[in-house]
Amino acid sequence: MIDLRRDDGSATAFTVVIVPALLMVAGLVLDLGLAMSARVRALAVAEEAARAGAGALDPVQLRHGDRPTLDPVRAQAAARSYLAGVGESGTVNATTGLLTVTVRLHQRAELLRLIGISGFNIDGTATAIPATSIVNLNGSTP
């Protein structure tokens, strides 16, 4: 005769359900935290590369006293040089008035690999313009 009051195996069923759920939550916390950190790094690298490139002003414009503009070739080279110096790659586009840098990083998943998520592609984009002075939003200088 079977005793229905026995609870043999109930802890096993509980463990089978709870442990994977806890691993999933831990994976989300860990891997999404790593992805957020990678995003911050991608943005920081893109911003610094854009700043490095924005310093490449057109010397002809400067000699004639005209409004400073970027030398697109030198600006791209300076931004790419910065990216290479920190061991990252990205795309760099420059015109005489704007430099845009996009950095793409791949953050490998640690725990979420268990369910088939290998990692995340993270983009960071920054732009820079040649500045002649500090101007407030309303157009006046401080």
N, CA, C and O atoms as a MOPAC input file, in Angstrom:
PM7 MOZYME 1SCF
protein

 N      0.82400 1    -1.17300 1     0.00000 1
 C      0.00000 1     0.00000 1     0.00000 1
 C      0.88000 1     1.25300 1     0.00000 1
 O      1.92800 1     1.25900 1     0.64700 1
 N      0.47700 1     2.32200 1    -0.71500 1
 C      1.25700 1     3.55300 1    -0.86000 1
 C      0.78800 1     4.55800 1     0.18600 1
 O     -0.40500 1     4.81600 1     0.34400 1
 N      1.76300 1     5.11100 1     0.89100 1
 C      1.46400 1     6.12900 1     1.89100 1
 C      1.51400 1     7.49600 1     1.20100 1
 O      2.58900 1     7.95400 1     0.81600 1
 N      0.35300 1     8.15100 1     1.04400 1
 C      0.27200 1     9.43200 1     0.33400 1
 C      0.77900 1    10.60100 1     1.15900 1
 O      0.93600 1    11.70600 1     0.64000 1
 N      1.03400 1    10.37100 1     2.43000 1
 C      1.49900 1    11.45500 1     3.28700 1
 C      3.01300 1    11.64600 1     3.21200 1
 O      3.52900 1    12.62900 1     3.74300 1
 N      3.71200 1    10.75900 1     2.58600 1
 C      5.16500 1    10.87200 1     2.48600 1
 C      5.53000 1    11.96900 1     1.48900 1
 O      4.82600 1    12.18000 1     0.50100 1
 N      6.61300 1    12.65100 1     1.74900 1
 C      7.03900 1    13.72700 1     0.84900 1
 C      8.40100 1    13.45100 1     0.20900 1
 O      9.13100 1    14.38600 1    -0.12100 1
 N      8.74200 1    12.18500 1     0.03300 1
 C      9.99700 1    11.84200 1    -0.63100 1
 C     10.01500 1    12.42800 1    -2.04300 1
 O      9.05600 1    12.27300 1    -2.79800 1
 N     11.10200 1    13.09600 1    -2.38900 1
 C     11.25000 1    13.64500 1    -3.72900 1
 C     10.76200 1    15.06900 1    -3.87700 1
 O     10.97800 1    15.66400 1    -4.93300 1
 N     10.12300 1    15.64400 1    -2.89200 1
 C      9.62500 1    17.01000 1    -3.04700 1
 C     10.76600 1    18.01600 1    -3.07800 1
 O     10.67100 1    19.02800 1    -3.77300 1
 N     11.83700 1    17.76300 1    -2.34400 1
 C     12.98900 1    18.66500 1    -2.37800 1
 C     13.67200 1    18.59000 1    -3.73300 1
 O     14.17700 1    19.60600 1    -4.21100 1
 N     13.70500 1    17.44500 1    -4.35800 1
 C     14.31400 1    17.29400 1    -5.66300 1
 C     13.55100 1    18.09700 1    -6.71700 1
 O     14.16400 1    18.77900 1    -7.53800 1
 N     12.25000 1    18.02100 1    -6.70000 1
 C     11.43900 1    18.78600 1    -7.64600 1
 C     11.63100 1    20.28500 1    -7.43300 1
 O     11.70600 1    21.04600 1    -8.39800 1
 N     11.70900 1    20.70200 1    -6.19700 1
 C     11.92700 1    22.10400 1    -5.87100 1
 C     13.28800 1    22.55200 1    -6.41400 1
 O     13.40100 1    23.63000 1    -6.99800 1
 N     14.30800 1    21.73200 1    -6.22300 1
 C     15.65300 1    22.05000 1    -6.68200 1
 C     15.72100 1    22.11600 1    -8.20100 1
 O     16.38400 1    22.99400 1    -8.75300 1
 N     15.05500 1    21.21300 1    -8.86900 1
 C     15.06800 1    21.18000 1   -10.33200 1
 C     14.45000 1    22.45000 1   -10.91300 1
 O     14.85400 1    22.89100 1   -11.98900 1
 N     13.50000 1    23.03100 1   -10.23600 1
 C     12.84500 1    24.24400 1   -10.72200 1
 C     13.60200 1    25.49500 1   -10.28400 1
 O     13.79100 1    26.40800 1   -11.08700 1
 N     14.03100 1    25.55300 1    -9.04800 1
 C     14.61000 1    26.78100 1    -8.49800 1
 C     16.04700 1    27.01400 1    -8.95900 1
 O     16.39200 1    28.14700 1    -9.29400 1
 N     16.88400 1    26.00300 1    -8.98900 1
 C     18.29400 1    26.19800 1    -9.34800 1
 C     18.45600 1    26.78300 1   -10.75000 1
 O     19.20200 1    27.75000 1   -10.90400 1
 N     17.79700 1    26.24900 1   -11.78100 1
 C     17.93400 1    26.89300 1   -13.09900 1
 C     17.41200 1    28.33500 1   -13.11300 1
 O     17.98300 1    29.19700 1   -13.78100 1
 N     16.34800 1    28.59000 1   -12.38800 1
 C     15.81900 1    29.95900 1   -12.34000 1
 C     16.81800 1    30.90200 1   -11.67500 1
 O     17.00500 1    32.02800 1   -12.13600 1
 N     17.45700 1    30.45700 1   -10.60500 1
 C     18.45300 1    31.29500 1    -9.93800 1
 C     19.68800 1    31.49500 1   -10.82100 1
 O     20.25900 1    32.58500 1   -10.83900 1
 N     20.09900 1    30.47100 1   -11.54300 1
 C     21.21700 1    30.61900 1   -12.47300 1
 C     20.88600 1    31.60900 1   -13.58900 1
 O     21.74300 1    32.38000 1   -14.02000 1
 N     19.64100 1    31.58200 1   -14.05000 1
 C     19.21600 1    32.51700 1   -15.09900 1
 C     19.26300 1    33.95700 1   -14.58600 1
 O     19.74200 1    34.85000 1   -15.28500 1
 N     18.77600 1    34.17900 1   -13.39300 1
 C     18.80100 1    35.52400 1   -12.81500 1
 C     20.24400 1    35.97200 1   -12.59200 1
 O     20.59600 1    37.11300 1   -12.89300 1
 N     21.07400 1    35.07800 1   -12.06500 1
 C     22.48500 1    35.41800 1   -11.85700 1
 C     23.16000 1    35.72100 1   -13.19700 1
 O     23.97600 1    36.63900 1   -13.28900 1
 N     22.82500 1    34.95700 1   -14.22700 1
 C     23.38300 1    35.20500 1   -15.55000 1
 C     22.97700 1    36.55200 1   -16.09500 1
 O     23.79300 1    37.26300 1   -16.68100 1
 N     21.72200 1    36.90700 1   -15.90500 1
 C     21.26200 1    38.21700 1   -16.36300 1
 C     21.98900 1    39.33600 1   -15.63700 1
 O     22.43000 1    40.30400 1   -16.25800 1
 N     22.11400 1    39.20400 1   -14.32800 1
 C     22.77700 1    40.24900 1   -13.54600 1
 C     24.24500 1    40.36700 1   -13.95300 1
 O     24.72800 1    41.47100 1   -14.20600 1
 N     24.95000 1    39.25400 1   -14.01800 1
 C     26.37200 1    39.28500 1   -14.34900 1
 C     26.61200 1    39.74400 1   -15.78200 1
 O     27.37300 1    40.68400 1   -16.01400 1
 N     25.97800 1    39.09700 1   -16.72900 1
 C     26.26900 1    39.38300 1   -18.13200 1
 C     25.74800 1    40.74200 1   -18.58100 1
 O     26.40200 1    41.41200 1   -19.38000 1
 N     24.60000 1    41.15800 1   -18.09300 1
 C     24.12800 1    42.49500 1   -18.44400 1
 C     24.96500 1    43.56800 1   -17.76100 1
 O     25.13500 1    44.65800 1   -18.30800 1
 N     25.48700 1    43.27700 1   -16.58300 1
 C     26.42100 1    44.20100 1   -15.93800 1
 C     27.70800 1    44.33100 1   -16.73400 1
 O     28.23500 1    45.43100 1   -16.89500 1
 N     28.21300 1    43.21100 1   -17.23000 1
 C     29.40800 1    43.25100 1   -18.08100 1
 C     29.13000 1    44.00400 1   -19.38000 1
 O     29.98900 1    44.74000 1   -19.86700 1
 N     27.93500 1    43.82200 1   -19.94300 1
 C     27.56600 1    44.53300 1   -21.16800 1
 C     27.47600 1    46.04100 1   -20.91900 1
 O     27.89400 1    46.83300 1   -21.76300 1
 N     26.93800 1    46.43600 1   -19.77600 1
 C     26.87000 1    47.86700 1   -19.45500 1
 C     28.27900 1    48.44500 1   -19.29500 1
 O     28.54800 1    49.56200 1   -19.73500 1
 N     29.16500 1    47.68700 1   -18.67200 1
 C     30.54000 1    48.13000 1   -18.51400 1
 C     31.22800 1    48.26500 1   -19.87300 1
 O     31.98700 1    49.20800 1   -20.09600 1
 N     30.96300 1    47.32900 1   -20.77200 1
 C     31.53500 1    47.39800 1   -22.12000 1
 C     30.99300 1    48.61200 1   -22.86900 1
 O     31.72500 1    49.23900 1   -23.63400 1
 N     29.73200 1    48.94800 1   -22.66000 1
 C     29.15200 1    50.13300 1   -23.31700 1
 C     29.83700 1    51.40600 1   -22.82800 1
 O     30.14700 1    52.29600 1   -23.62000 1
 N     30.06900 1    51.48700 1   -21.53000 1
 C     30.76800 1    52.65100 1   -20.98000 1
 C     32.16800 1    52.75100 1   -21.59000 1
 O     32.61600 1    53.84200 1   -21.94200 1
 N     32.85400 1    51.61700 1   -21.71500 1
 C     34.19400 1    51.62300 1   -22.31800 1
 C     34.13400 1    52.03600 1   -23.78300 1
 O     34.95500 1    52.83600 1   -24.23200 1
 N     33.17300 1    51.50300 1   -24.53600 1
 C     33.05600 1    51.85500 1   -25.95500 1
 C     32.81500 1    53.35100 1   -26.11900 1
 O     33.41300 1    53.98700 1   -26.98700 1
 N     31.94900 1    53.90900 1   -25.29600 1
 C     31.68500 1    55.35500 1   -25.36900 1
 C     32.92000 1    56.16600 1   -24.99000 1
 O     33.23300 1    57.16500 1   -25.63800 1
 N     33.61800 1    55.74000 1   -23.94700 1
 C     34.81300 1    56.47300 1   -23.51300 1
 C     35.88700 1    56.44900 1   -24.58900 1
 O     36.50900 1    57.47400 1   -24.86500 1
 N     36.11100 1    55.29300 1   -25.19800 1
 C     37.12700 1    55.19000 1   -26.25600 1
 C     36.72100 1    56.04100 1   -27.45900 1
 O     37.55900 1    56.73600 1   -28.03400 1
 N     35.43500 1    55.99400 1   -27.84800 1
 C     34.96800 1    56.79100 1   -28.98500 1
 C     35.11700 1    58.28100 1   -28.70100 1
 O     35.52400 1    59.04000 1   -29.58000 1
 N     34.79200 1    58.70700 1   -27.48400 1
 C     34.91700 1    60.12900 1   -27.13900 1
 C     36.36900 1    60.58400 1   -27.17400 1
 O     36.67500 1    61.65600 1   -27.69700 1
 N     37.26000 1    59.77600 1   -26.62100 1
 C     38.67400 1    60.15700 1   -26.62100 1
 C     39.25900 1    60.17300 1   -28.03600 1
 O     40.06700 1    61.04200 1   -28.36300 1
 N     38.85700 1    59.22300 1   -28.86500 1
 C     39.33100 1    59.21400 1   -30.25400 1
 C     38.81500 1    60.44200 1   -30.99500 1
 O     39.54400 1    61.04400 1   -31.78300 1
 N     37.56000 1    60.81700 1   -30.74600 1
 C     36.99800 1    62.00600 1   -31.38900 1
 C     37.72900 1    63.26400 1   -30.92500 1
 O     37.99500 1    64.16100 1   -31.72500 1
 N     38.05300 1    63.32800 1   -29.63700 1
 C     38.81300 1    64.48100 1   -29.13800 1
 C     40.19700 1    64.54100 1   -29.78200 1
 O     40.67200 1    65.61200 1   -30.16100 1
 N     40.83100 1    63.38300 1   -29.89800 1
 C     42.16600 1    63.34600 1   -30.51200 1
 C     42.09800 1    63.83300 1   -31.95700 1
 O     42.96500 1    64.58800 1   -32.39900 1
 N     41.08900 1    63.41100 1   -32.68400 1
 C     40.95200 1    63.83200 1   -34.07500 1
 C     40.54700 1    65.27900 1   -34.22400 1
 O     40.92700 1    65.93300 1   -35.19500 1
 N     39.77900 1    65.79000 1   -33.27400 1
 C     39.30200 1    67.17800 1   -33.36900 1
 C     40.42300 1    68.18700 1   -33.21000 1
 O     40.23700 1    69.36600 1   -33.51200 1
 N     41.56000 1    67.75800 1   -32.75100 1
 C     42.69800 1    68.67000 1   -32.63100 1
 C     43.44100 1    68.86800 1   -33.94500 1
 O     44.34100 1    69.70500 1   -34.02300 1
 N     43.08200 1    68.11900 1   -34.96700 1
 C     43.75900 1    68.21200 1   -36.26200 1
 C     43.09600 1    69.28800 1   -37.10900 1
 O     42.31900 1    68.99300 1   -38.01700 1
 N     43.40800 1    70.51900 1   -36.80300 1
 C     42.81600 1    71.65300 1   -37.51700 1
 C     43.56100 1    71.91200 1   -38.82000 1
 O     44.73900 1    71.58000 1   -38.95500 1
 N     42.86700 1    72.50100 1   -39.76300 1
 C     43.44900 1    72.83000 1   -41.06800 1
 C     44.42800 1    73.99800 1   -40.88200 1
 O     44.00400 1    75.09500 1   -40.52000 1
 N     45.71900 1    73.78400 1   -41.12100 1
 C     46.70200 1    74.84000 1   -40.88400 1
 C     46.54300 1    76.04200 1   -41.81300 1
 O     46.86700 1    77.16500 1   -41.42600 1
 N     46.05300 1    75.82400 1   -43.01900 1
 C     45.86100 1    76.94300 1   -43.95600 1
 C     44.81200 1    77.90300 1   -43.39900 1
 O     44.99800 1    79.11900 1   -43.43300 1
 N     43.72700 1    77.36300 1   -42.89400 1
 C     42.67300 1    78.20600 1   -42.30900 1
 C     43.21600 1    78.98400 1   -41.11100 1
 O     42.90300 1    80.16100 1   -40.93400 1
 N     44.02400 1    78.32400 1   -40.29900 1
 C     44.57700 1    78.98900 1   -39.11600 1
 C     45.53600 1    80.11800 1   -39.49900 1
 O     45.52900 1    81.17400 1   -38.86600 1
 N     46.35800 1    79.90900 1   -40.52500 1
 C     47.32500 1    80.92600 1   -40.95100 1
 C     46.63900 1    82.18000 1   -41.49100 1
 O     47.13500 1    83.29300 1   -41.31600 1
 N     45.50500 1    81.99000 1   -42.14200 1
 C     44.80700 1    83.12600 1   -42.72400 1
 C     43.85000 1    83.79100 1   -41.73900 1
 O     43.18800 1    84.77000 1   -42.08400 1
 N     43.77500 1    83.27900 1   -40.54300 1
 C     42.90400 1    83.88800 1   -39.53700 1
 C     41.43700 1    83.57300 1   -39.72900 1
 O     40.58400 1    84.18900 1   -39.09000 1
 N     41.12700 1    82.61700 1   -40.60600 1
 C     39.73400 1    82.23700 1   -40.81800 1
 C     39.25800 1    81.36200 1   -39.66100 1
 O     40.03100 1    80.96200 1   -38.79100 1
 N     37.97700 1    81.08500 1   -39.68600 1
 C     37.39500 1    80.20100 1   -38.67300 1
 C     38.05000 1    78.81800 1   -38.78300 1
 O     38.08900 1    78.24600 1   -39.87300 1
 N     38.56100 1    78.27600 1   -37.68500 1
 C     39.22900 1    76.96900 1   -37.74300 1
 C     38.28700 1    75.85400 1   -38.20800 1
 O     37.14000 1    75.75800 1   -37.77200 1
 N     38.80400 1    75.02900 1   -39.09700 1
 C     38.07700 1    73.86100 1   -39.55700 1
 C     38.99400 1    72.64800 1   -39.43700 1
 O     40.21300 1    72.77400 1   -39.32600 1
 N     38.38300 1    71.49100 1   -39.46200 1
 C     39.17000 1    70.25900 1   -39.39500 1
 C     39.82800 1    69.96800 1   -40.72900 1
 O     39.28700 1    70.27800 1   -41.79000 1
 N     40.99500 1    69.37300 1   -40.65700 1
 C     41.61600 1    68.77200 1   -41.82300 1
 C     41.14800 1    67.31600 1   -41.79000 1
 O     41.65900 1    66.53000 1   -40.99300 1
 N     40.17600 1    66.93900 1   -42.64800 1
 C     39.56200 1    65.60900 1   -42.53800 1
 C     40.55000 1    64.44800 1   -42.56900 1
 O     40.38300 1    63.47500 1   -41.83400 1
 N     41.57300 1    64.53800 1   -43.41000 1
 C     42.54000 1    63.43900 1   -43.52500 1
 C     43.33800 1    63.30600 1   -42.22500 1
 O     43.48900 1    62.20400 1   -41.69700 1
 N     43.84400 1    64.42000 1   -41.71700 1
 C     44.61800 1    64.38900 1   -40.47500 1
 C     43.73800 1    64.01900 1   -39.28500 1
 O     44.18700 1    63.31400 1   -38.38200 1
 N     42.49400 1    64.48700 1   -39.27300 1
 C     41.58200 1    64.16800 1   -38.16900 1
 C     41.29200 1    62.67000 1   -38.12100 1
 O     41.30600 1    62.06400 1   -37.05000 1
 N     41.03000 1    62.07500 1   -39.28800 1
 C     40.78900 1    60.63000 1   -39.32400 1
 C     42.03400 1    59.86600 1   -38.89300 1
 O     41.94200 1    58.88900 1   -38.14900 1
 N     43.18900 1    60.30700 1   -39.35500 1
 C     44.43300 1    59.62300 1   -38.99000 1
 C     44.67900 1    59.70400 1   -37.48100 1
 O     45.09100 1    58.72000 1   -36.86600 1
 N     44.43100 1    60.86400 1   -36.88800 1
 C     44.64800 1    61.02200 1   -35.44600 1
 C     43.67300 1    60.15200 1   -34.64700 1
 O     44.06200 1    59.53300 1   -33.65600 1
 N     42.42600 1    60.10700 1   -35.07100 1
 C     41.44000 1    59.28200 1   -34.37000 1
 C     41.77400 1    57.79700 1   -34.50500 1
 O     41.68400 1    57.04600 1   -33.53400 1
 N     42.15700 1    57.38100 1   -35.70200 1
 C     42.53200 1    55.96800 1   -35.90500 1
 C     43.79200 1    55.61500 1   -35.12100 1
 O     43.91500 1    54.50400 1   -34.60500 1
 N     44.70900 1    56.54000 1   -35.03500 1
 C     45.93000 1    56.31600 1   -34.27000 1
 C     45.58500 1    56.11500 1   -32.78600 1
 O     46.14300 1    55.23500 1   -32.13000 1
 N     44.67700 1    56.92300 1   -32.27100 1
 C     44.25900 1    56.74900 1   -30.87300 1
 C     43.61400 1    55.37500 1   -30.67700 1
 O     43.92400 1    54.67000 1   -29.71600 1
 N     42.71600 1    54.99800 1   -31.59100 1
 C     42.05800 1    53.69300 1   -31.48000 1
 C     43.08600 1    52.56100 1   -31.49000 1
 O     42.99100 1    51.62200 1   -30.69900 1
 N     44.05200 1    52.65300 1   -32.37600 1
 C     45.08200 1    51.60700 1   -32.44100 1
 C     45.91400 1    51.58500 1   -31.16000 1
 O     46.32800 1    50.52300 1   -30.69500 1
 N     46.15100 1    52.75800 1   -30.60400 1
 C     46.94900 1    52.85100 1   -29.37800 1
 C     46.30100 1    52.19300 1   -28.18100 1
 O     46.99400 1    51.70400 1   -27.28900 1
 N     44.97000 1    52.17300 1   -28.14900 1
 C     44.27100 1    51.52700 1   -27.02600 1
 C     43.81000 1    50.12400 1   -27.39100 1
 O     43.13800 1    49.46200 1   -26.60000 1
 N     44.17200 1    49.66900 1   -28.59000 1
 C     43.85200 1    48.30600 1   -28.98400 1
 C     42.41100 1    48.07500 1   -29.40200 1
 O     41.91000 1    46.95600 1   -29.28800 1
 N     41.74600 1    49.09400 1   -29.87700 1
 C     40.35700 1    48.96300 1   -30.32900 1
 C     40.28600 1    49.34200 1   -31.80600 1
 O     41.21800 1    49.93000 1   -32.35500 1
 N     39.18000 1    49.00000 1   -32.42900 1
 C     38.96400 1    49.38300 1   -33.82100 1
 C     37.60100 1    50.04600 1   -33.92000 1
 O     36.75600 1    49.91200 1   -33.03400 1
 N     37.41100 1    50.75100 1   -34.99700 1
 C     36.13700 1    51.43200 1   -35.19300 1
 C     36.12000 1    52.13900 1   -36.52100 1
 O     37.06700 1    52.06200 1   -37.30300 1
 N     35.02400 1    52.83100 1   -36.76200 1
 C     34.90300 1    53.61400 1   -37.98600 1
 C     35.06100 1    55.08500 1   -37.64800 1
 O     34.58900 1    55.55800 1   -36.61400 1
 N     35.72900 1    55.79500 1   -38.53400 1
 C     35.99000 1    57.22100 1   -38.33800 1
 C     35.57100 1    57.94100 1   -39.61000 1
 O     36.01600 1    57.59300 1   -40.70400 1
 N     34.71700 1    58.94100 1   -39.46600 1
 C     34.28700 1    59.77600 1   -40.58800 1
 C     34.53900 1    61.23000 1   -40.22200 1
 O     34.22900 1    61.66000 1   -39.11100 1
 N     35.10100 1    61.98500 1   -41.15700 1
 C     35.40900 1    63.38200 1   -40.86700 1
 C     35.05400 1    64.26500 1   -42.04900 1
 O     35.23400 1    63.89400 1   -43.20900 1
 N     34.54700 1    65.43900 1   -41.72200 1
 C     34.36600 1    66.52600 1   -42.68000 1
 C     35.11100 1    67.72100 1   -42.09900 1
 O     35.76600 1    67.59700 1   -41.06400 1
 N     35.02100 1    68.85700 1   -42.74200 1
 C     35.71600 1    70.02900 1   -42.21500 1
 C     35.09200 1    70.54500 1   -40.92500 1
 O     35.73000 1    71.29400 1   -40.18500 1
 N     33.86000 1    70.15400 1   -40.65300 1
 C     33.19600 1    70.67200 1   -39.46100 1
 C     32.80300 1    69.63300 1   -38.43000 1
 O     32.31600 1    70.00000 1   -37.36100 1
 N     32.99500 1    68.34000 1   -38.71000 1
 C     32.50000 1    67.31100 1   -37.78100 1
 C     33.32400 1    66.04000 1   -37.91300 1
 O     33.66500 1    65.61700 1   -39.01800 1
 N     33.63600 1    65.44100 1   -36.77900 1
 C     34.33000 1    64.15600 1   -36.73700 1
 C     33.46700 1    63.18600 1   -35.94500 1
 O     33.06900 1    63.48500 1   -34.81900 1
 N     33.17600 1    62.02500 1   -36.52500 1
 C     32.36200 1    61.01300 1   -35.85800 1
 C     33.16200 1    59.72000 1   -35.75600 1
 O     33.73600 1    59.24600 1   -36.73600 1
 N     33.18800 1    59.16200 1   -34.55100 1
 C     33.90000 1    57.91200 1   -34.28800 1
 C     32.91400 1    56.91100 1   -33.69700 1
 O     32.19500 1    57.22800 1   -32.74900 1
 N     32.88300 1    55.70900 1   -34.25500 1
 C     32.05300 1    54.62800 1   -33.72000 1
 C     32.95500 1    53.45400 1   -33.37900 1
 O     33.72100 1    52.97700 1   -34.21700 1
 N     32.85600 1    52.99600 1   -32.14400 1
 C     33.64300 1    51.86000 1   -31.66600 1
 C     32.69200 1    50.70300 1   -31.40300 1
 O     31.64700 1    50.88600 1   -30.77900 1
 N     33.04400 1    49.52300 1   -31.87200 1
 C     32.22400 1    48.32700 1   -31.63700 1
 C     33.05100 1    47.32100 1   -30.85000 1
 O     34.13800 1    46.92200 1   -31.26600 1
 N     32.51200 1    46.92200 1   -29.70400 1
 C     33.14700 1    45.91800 1   -28.86100 1
 C     32.26600 1    44.68300 1   -28.80100 1
 O     31.04800 1    44.77100 1   -28.95700 1
 N     32.88100 1    43.53700 1   -28.57600 1
 C     32.12200 1    42.30400 1   -28.35400 1
 C     32.35000 1    41.87900 1   -26.90600 1
 O     33.48100 1    41.60400 1   -26.50600 1
 N     31.28500 1    41.82700 1   -26.13300 1
 C     31.36500 1    41.37000 1   -24.74700 1
 C     30.87600 1    39.93800 1   -24.68300 1
 O     29.70700 1    39.65900 1   -24.95200 1
 N     31.76300 1    39.03800 1   -24.32900 1
 C     31.42000 1    37.62400 1   -24.22900 1
 C     30.52900 1    37.37400 1   -23.01800 1
 O     30.77700 1    37.91600 1   -21.94100 1
 N     29.50600 1    36.56500 1   -23.18900 1
 C     28.62700 1    36.19500 1   -22.07800 1
 C     29.31400 1    35.12800 1   -21.23600 1
 O     30.00200 1    34.25400 1   -21.76400 1
 N     29.12500 1    35.20500 1   -19.94000 1
 C     29.72500 1    34.22400 1   -19.04400 1
 C     28.71400 1    33.13800 1   -18.67100 1
 O     28.91000 1    31.96800 1   -19.00000 1
 N     27.64200 1    33.52100 1   -17.99100 1
 C     26.65000 1    32.53000 1   -17.56700 1
 C     25.56100 1    32.29000 1   -18.60200 1
 O     25.02300 1    31.18600 1   -18.69100 1
 N     25.23100 1    33.31100 1   -19.38300 1
 C     24.17000 1    33.14500 1   -20.37200 1
 C     24.58900 1    32.25000 1   -21.53400 1
 O     23.75200 1    31.87500 1   -22.35500 1
 N     25.88300 1    31.90000 1   -21.61400 1
 C     26.31500 1    30.92800 1   -22.62100 1
 C     25.63400 1    29.58300 1   -22.39300 1
 O     25.45600 1    28.79900 1   -23.32600 1
 N     25.25900 1    29.32700 1   -21.15400 1
 C     24.60700 1    28.05500 1   -20.84500 1
 C     23.27400 1    27.89600 1   -21.56300 1
 O     22.81600 1    26.77400 1   -21.78300 1
 N     22.64900 1    29.01300 1   -21.93100 1
 C     21.37000 1    28.92700 1   -22.64800 1
 C     21.50200 1    29.37000 1   -24.10200 1
 O     20.50200 1    29.60600 1   -24.77900 1
 N     22.74900 1    29.48300 1   -24.57900 1
 C     22.96800 1    29.74400 1   -25.99700 1
 C     23.24900 1    31.18300 1   -26.38000 1
 O     23.36900 1    31.47300 1   -27.57000 1
 N     23.35900 1    32.09300 1   -25.43600 1
 C     23.69700 1    33.48900 1   -25.75100 1
 C     25.20500 1    33.62800 1   -25.61700 1
 O     25.74600 1    33.57700 1   -24.51300 1
 N     25.88400 1    33.80500 1   -26.75200 1
 C     27.34700 1    33.80900 1   -26.72400 1
 C     27.93200 1    35.14400 1   -26.28200 1
 O     29.01900 1    35.17900 1   -25.70600 1
 N     27.23400 1    36.23600 1   -26.54100 1
 C     27.75600 1    37.52800 1   -26.15300 1
 C     26.92700 1    38.65600 1   -26.73200 1
 O     25.85900 1    38.44400 1   -27.30600 1
 N     27.44600 1    39.85400 1   -26.56500 1
 C     26.74300 1    41.06000 1   -26.98700 1
 C     27.68700 1    41.92400 1   -27.80500 1
 O     28.86100 1    42.06000 1   -27.46100 1
 N     27.18100 1    42.51200 1   -28.88900 1
 C     27.92300 1    43.52100 1   -29.64400 1
 C     27.50400 1    44.87600 1   -29.12000 1
 O     26.32000 1    45.21100 1   -29.11000 1
 N     28.47500 1    45.64700 1   -28.68900 1
 C     28.22000 1    46.93300 1   -28.05300 1
 C     28.82500 1    48.02700 1   -28.93100 1
 O     29.98800 1    47.93400 1   -29.32400 1
 N     28.04000 1    49.06500 1   -29.24200 1
 C     28.50600 1    50.20600 1   -30.02200 1
 C     28.58800 1    51.45000 1   -29.14600 1
 O     27.76100 1    51.66000 1   -28.26000 1
 N     29.58400 1    52.25500 1   -29.40800 1
 C     29.71100 1    53.56700 1   -28.78600 1
 C     30.06500 1    54.57400 1   -29.85500 1
 O     31.02900 1    54.37400 1   -30.59500 1
 N     29.30400 1    55.65800 1   -29.95500 1
 C     29.53900 1    56.66800 1   -30.98100 1
 C     29.71600 1    58.03300 1   -30.32500 1
 O     28.98800 1    58.39600 1   -29.40100 1
 N     30.69300 1    58.77500 1   -30.82100 1
 C     30.93500 1    60.12700 1   -30.31700 1
 C     31.25900 1    61.03900 1   -31.49500 1
 O     31.80000 1    60.60100 1   -32.51000 1
 N     30.92400 1    62.29700 1   -31.34100 1
 C     31.23900 1    63.29700 1   -32.35800 1
 C     32.00400 1    64.44600 1   -31.72300 1
 O     31.89300 1    64.70000 1   -30.52400 1
 N     32.77100 1    65.12700 1   -32.53500 1
 C     33.50600 1    66.30200 1   -32.07300 1
 C     33.51600 1    67.33100 1   -33.18800 1
 O     33.52000 1    66.99500 1   -34.37300 1
 N     33.51900 1    68.59100 1   -32.78200 1
 C     33.59900 1    69.70000 1   -33.72700 1
 C     34.73900 1    70.61500 1   -33.29500 1
 O     35.06700 1    70.67200 1   -32.10900 1
 N     35.34300 1    71.32600 1   -34.23400 1
 C     36.37300 1    72.28000 1   -33.82600 1
 C     35.72100 1    73.44400 1   -33.08800 1
 O     34.76100 1    74.03500 1   -33.58300 1
 N     36.23000 1    73.76800 1   -31.92500 1
 C     35.65500 1    74.84600 1   -31.11400 1
 C     36.56300 1    76.06100 1   -31.17600 1
 O     37.78400 1    75.95100 1   -31.06300 1
 N     35.95200 1    77.21500 1   -31.35700 1
 C     36.72400 1    78.45300 1   -31.37900 1
 C     36.62500 1    79.19900 1   -30.06100 1
 O     37.51200 1    79.98100 1   -29.72000 1
 N     35.55400 1    78.96300 1   -29.32000 1
 C     35.38700 1    79.58300 1   -28.00900 1
 C     34.27800 1    78.84800 1   -27.28200 1
 O     33.56700 1    78.02400 1   -27.85800 1
 N     34.15100 1    79.15900 1   -26.02900 1
 C     33.07400 1    78.56200 1   -25.24800 1
 C     31.85200 1    79.46400 1   -25.38500 1
 O     31.91400 1    80.65900 1   -25.09400 1
 N     30.75500 1    78.88600 1   -25.82600 1
 C     29.53900 1    79.66000 1   -26.02400 1
 C     28.39600 1    78.96500 1   -25.28700 1
 O     28.23600 1    77.74700 1   -25.36800 1
 N     27.61000 1    79.75700 1   -24.57000 1
 C     26.43100 1    79.21300 1   -23.91700 1
 C     25.36800 1    78.89500 1   -24.94200 1
 O     25.46700 1    79.31200 1   -26.09600 1
 N     24.35000 1    78.15800 1   -24.53000 1
 C     23.28200 1    77.79700 1   -25.45500 1
 C     22.55600 1    79.00300 1   -26.02600 1
 O     22.05200 1    78.93600 1   -27.14700 1
 N     22.48900 1    80.08700 1   -25.29900 1
 C     21.79500 1    81.27000 1   -25.80800 1
 C     22.68500 1    82.12000 1   -26.71000 1
 O     22.25500 1    83.17500 1   -27.17500 1
 N     23.91300 1    81.68200 1   -26.96500 1
 C     24.78500 1    82.36900 1   -27.90300 1
 C     25.77000 1    83.32200 1   -27.29000 1
 O     26.63700 1    83.83400 1   -27.99900 1
 N     25.67900 1    83.58800 1   -25.98800 1
 C     26.60700 1    84.51100 1   -25.35900 1
 C     27.81100 1    83.75700 1   -24.82500 1
 O     27.73700 1    82.56200 1   -24.53800 1
 N     28.91700 1    84.46900 1   -24.69500 1
 C     30.12200 1    83.86400 1   -24.11500 1
 C     30.08800 1    84.06200 1   -22.60800 1
 O     29.52300 1    85.04300 1   -22.12400 1
 N     30.68400 1    83.14300 1   -21.86700 1
 C     30.67100 1    83.27300 1   -20.40700 1
 C     31.51600 1    84.42000 1   -19.90100 1
 O     31.59400 1    84.64400 1   -18.69300 1

